[in-house]
């Protein structure tokens, strides 16, 4: 019969699990205190590991911050790109609304993600800029196909618009309201109608603006 493990030191977690726990804790601590205010001690405590274990896994705090940022960038890209690249059967308005909802959903599900990416930008790591650029490639192609149904050929305008979509969504998600914030669905509808209606107005009333962007 196999012997049962007796009392004593807990079983050591696999390295991959230790890394995952440390990155999850680091994300929260860096979002809360920034890279300067965060400490390895606090991250180790939240991860349920020793400080020495964190140092062995990541070397130092700067390397841990860089790894945390890279992990968030890849997670955000995978989640948002996957949600935004499909749905070939949706028309432009339905597709745009679904993708605004997806962006809101990702931020709500990962409240520490964008604060850490913004901290990285301030520190000189352009992870958020890279993320927007990578997502813009996917969204530009998908939206361009749908604009064609309206007779709109936005050219490079589409790339600029995608960057604006992300910026507006991030701003609304992080906006501090003086009272109870509006319903999320209302904000998604606002973004959808503002962007779709705005581009159609540009194309029909001031086509020269789009022409200059081509």
ZAMARGU-4260 file (C-alpha; in steps of 0.2 Angstrom, whole numbers, plus 5000, padded with zeros to 4 digits):
<rodrens>
0) 5000/5000/5000 | 5007/5018/4996 | 5011/5028/5011 | 5001/5043/5014 | 5010/5060/5015
5) 5012/5065/5033 | 5011/5082/5041 | 5026/5094/5037 | 5031/5105/5023 | 5018/5107/5009
10) 5021/5099/4992 | 5031/5111/4981 | 5020/5117/4966 | 5026/5114/4949 | 5036/5128/4941
15) 5023/5132/4928 | 5010/5134/4942 | 5021/5145/4952 | 5024/5156/4937 | 5006/5158/4934
20) 5002/5162/4952 | 5016/5175/4953 | 5010/5183/4937 | 4992/5184/4943 | 4998/5192/4959
25) 5010/5204/4950 | 4996/5210/4939 | 4986/5215/4954 | 5000/5223/4964 | 5007/5232/4949
30) 4990/5239/4944 | 4987/5245/4962 | 5004/5252/4966 | 5013/5254/4949 | 5030/5247/4945
35) 5039/5259/4958 | 5027/5256/4973 | 5025/5237/4970 | 5037/5226/4980 | 5042/5208/4978
40) 5037/5205/4996 | 5019/5209/4992 | 5018/5200/4976 | 5026/5184/4984 | 5013/5185/4999
45) 4998/5187/4987 | 5005/5172/4976 | 5007/5161/4991 | 5026/5159/4988 | 5042/5165/4997
50) 5051/5180/4991 | 5066/5169/4986 | 5055/5158/4975 | 5049/5174/4966 | 5067/5180/4963
55) 5072/5162/4957 | 5057/5163/4944 | 5060/5180/4938 | 5076/5187/4943 | 5071/5204/4949
60) 5056/5216/4950 | 5060/5224/4933 | 5060/5207/4924 | 5044/5202/4933 | 5036/5218/4927
65) 5041/5215/4909 | 5035/5197/4910 | 5018/5203/4918 | 5016/5216/4904 | 5020/5203/4890
70) 5008/5191/4898 | 4994/5203/4898 | 4998/5209/4880 | 4997/5191/4873 | 4981/5187/4884
75) 4972/5203/4878 | 4977/5200/4860 | 4971/5182/4860 | 4955/5186/4868 | 4950/5201/4859
80) 4956/5196/4842 | 4947/5179/4843 | 4931/5188/4847 | 4933/5201/4834 | 4939/5191/4819
85) 4924/5180/4816 | 4905/5182/4813 | 4906/5184/4794 | 4887/5184/4794 | 4885/5200/4804
90) 4882/5217/4796 | 4893/5232/4800 | 4882/5239/4814 | 4879/5222/4823 | 4898/5218/4821
95) 4903/5234/4828 | 4892/5233/4842 | 4897/5215/4846 | 4915/5221/4846 | 4912/5236/4858
100) 4904/5224/4869 | 4919/5212/4868 | 4931/5226/4873 | 4920/5231/4888 | 4919/5213/4893
105) 4937/5210/4892 | 4941/5225/4903 | 4927/5220/4915 | 4934/5203/4917 | 4952/5209/4918
110) 4951/5225/4928 | 4970/5225/4931 | 4975/5223/4913 | 4974/5240/4906 | 4981/5249/4921
115) 4997/5239/4920 | 4998/5242/4901 | 4996/5260/4904 | 5009/5260/4918 | 5021/5251/4905
120) 5018/5265/4892 | 5023/5278/4905 | 5038/5268/4909 | 5043/5267/4890 | 5037/5249/4886
125) 5025/5252/4871 | 5015/5236/4875 | 4998/5245/4874 | 5003/5254/4857 | 5008/5237/4850
130) 4992/5229/4856 | 4982/5242/4847 | 4992/5240/4831 | 4990/5222/4831 | 4972/5222/4834
135) 4970/5236/4821 | 4976/5224/4807 | 4962/5212/4811 | 4949/5225/4814 | 4953/5235/4799
140) 4952/5220/4787 | 4935/5214/4795 | 4927/5232/4795 | 4933/5236/4777 | 4924/5222/4770
145) 4908/5227/4779 | 4910/5246/4774 | 4910/5240/4756 | 4892/5235/4758 | 4888/5254/4761
150) 4899/5259/4746 | 4912/5266/4757 | 4930/5263/4754 | 4939/5271/4769 | 4957/5267/4764
155) 4969/5272/4778 | 4955/5280/4787 | 4950/5263/4794 | 4966/5261/4803 | 4964/5278/4811
160) 4946/5274/4816 | 4951/5257/4824 | 4963/5267/4835 | 4949/5279/4839 | 4937/5265/4843
165) 4950/5257/4856 | 4954/5274/4864 | 4935/5279/4866 | 4931/5262/4874 | 4946/5263/4886
170) 4941/5280/4891 | 4923/5276/4894 | 4927/5260/4904 | 4939/5269/4915 | 4928/5285/4916
175) 4924/5291/4934 | 4906/5296/4935 | 4900/5309/4948 | 4885/5298/4951 | 4879/5280/4946
180) 4887/5276/4929 | 4875/5273/4915 | 4870/5256/4910 | 4884/5247/4900 | 4873/5243/4886
185) 4869/5261/4884 | 4887/5265/4882 | 4890/5252/4869 | 4875/5258/4859 | 4882/5276/4860
190) 4899/5270/4854 | 4891/5260/4840 | 4879/5274/4833 | 4892/5287/4835 | 4906/5278/4825
195) 4894/5271/4812 | 4884/5286/4810 | 4899/5297/4810 | 4908/5288/4796 | 4893/5287/4785
200) 4891/5306/4788 | 4909/5309/4783 | 4907/5299/4767 | 4891/5307/4762 | 4894/5325/4767
205) 4912/5328/4768 | 4920/5315/4757 | 4936/5325/4756 | 4941/5321/4773 | 4942/5302/4769
210) 4950/5306/4752 | 4964/5315/4761 | 4967/5300/4772 | 4969/5288/4757
</rodrens>
